[in-house]
Amino acid sequence: MFAHITTQRQLQRTHVISRNASSRTLHTHLSIAIAIALSCTAVQVQAADNSQTYNELPVPEAAFEYETVEMPQSVTTQSGKVISKEFIAQQAKLFSECTQVQSSAARLACFDKVAEQGKTPSYTMTKQPVDLAKTFKTTISGNPQVVFVEENSTNTFSDESATANQQSTTNSFDTVADNQQEAQVLENVGVTQTDIEKYTPLSLAYDLDQNSERGTWTVRPYRPTYLLPLFYTFDPNLNPSTPSQEIEPFDSNDIRETELKFQLSLKSKVAEDLFDTSADLWFGYTQESHWQVYNEDNSRPFRATDYQPEIFLTQPVTADLPFGGRLRMLGAGAVHHSNGQDDPLSRSWNRAYLMAGAEWGKLSVIPRLWARVNGDSSSDDDNPDIEDYMGYGDIKFLYDLPAEQSISGTLRYNPSTNKGAAQIDYIYPLSENVNGMVQLFQGYGESIVDYNHENTSIGFGIVLNDWKGL
């Protein structure tokens, strides 16, 4: 009898083992073993494991030897239930089919559904998002109230609506499956769109479907954490200035085109399930530095460092969006942004913002709208025209590509001044815990000291596997 499999991490480890098996016999034995284990133990698959991401790879030492596994005629569970040989074979077949799904969220949902078919209980507390459509209807009808999505609402419908729902679910698989075969696997196993949403980057990043086992006051990933040893700037800012600050001149030897750039970003949940809802309060911190590590003539100084502490609130919601999208989250926050420099290089501003989180299949989008909250008098403002260049909001996005690759970035634009910026990050796997990264930037505000300087730059480096972020 195998040891109890109780976490998603072990389920993922077994998946990678089966995928990398060197022979068909080993693969078959592995599938049989997994089916028996799933059928005989109380499996609890948790959406937010000890990692932010939805595809954590296992350590090689986690492999087990299955060469001696033989197919039993039946297995008796701890509760006394007898599992037949046919059921074990069917579970093995379903599990093996799940390994063919490339989308991380859909693959984990597939594993979870196979485990549920073993009739094993789940003790994970799920969240109830706010149903925006119904909440809006009660408001305009004169009886305003917050309406939550009922936990079993997706399972209660007539035959006609069931047919329509099945068709809608099949269509939605087109946005998460790489081909028709994968979509068919998900349909055969019984995976629904709701199942997949539990494992999407947006859900795992902000605990939209269930609270992470990490709880509160623990460090978790936020924005991408990366190191770009080679970062080339085509037009360095040799004369940083603002309308209220004097010009600080530099020459081409003071600021060289090639430097090192890194970003560290983390967050922690301060409180969860506030106001008798599923709202969570978070604290976040992001630091981005440009280091002239190749400038040996000037003692390799840090050219610029941006500090951004912030606090924000997230509320899981649900609402349909055009083109098959789903609104998953609403939020609000406040952020301080400064570089910690003395005059005339000092730059800082404070903002309050509203945000939302939406998904279209493999595409996750977080738009924000902000308003400046100026704590200084106008005469002491380091950068009075910063909104002309940084705009009044941004859009962050993440799109999952095949083979564990992704494209993410940030877009900003001010239509009144026709100024903005675009940063695009391409991420591809290098090893179990590290991904390669290529970063492109064009526009204003690559760092806050350069908020009014237009620049184009490109960087090459690595990003931590669990810290791709949103």
PyMOL commands that set and color helices and strands:
alter all, ss='L'
color gray80, all
select helices_A, chain A and resi 8-19+24-40+60-62+85-98+104-116+132-140+153-155+159-173+180-189+193-197+201-206+296-298+322-324+378-380+386-390+448-450+465-467
alter helices_A, ss='H'
color red, helices_A
select strands_A, chain A and resi 74-76+82-84+130-131+220-221+226-233+258-274+279-291+302-321+325-338+348-360+363-372+393-401+405-414+419-429+434-444+454-464
alter strands_A, ss='S'
color yellow, strands_A
deselect
rebuild
show_as cartoon
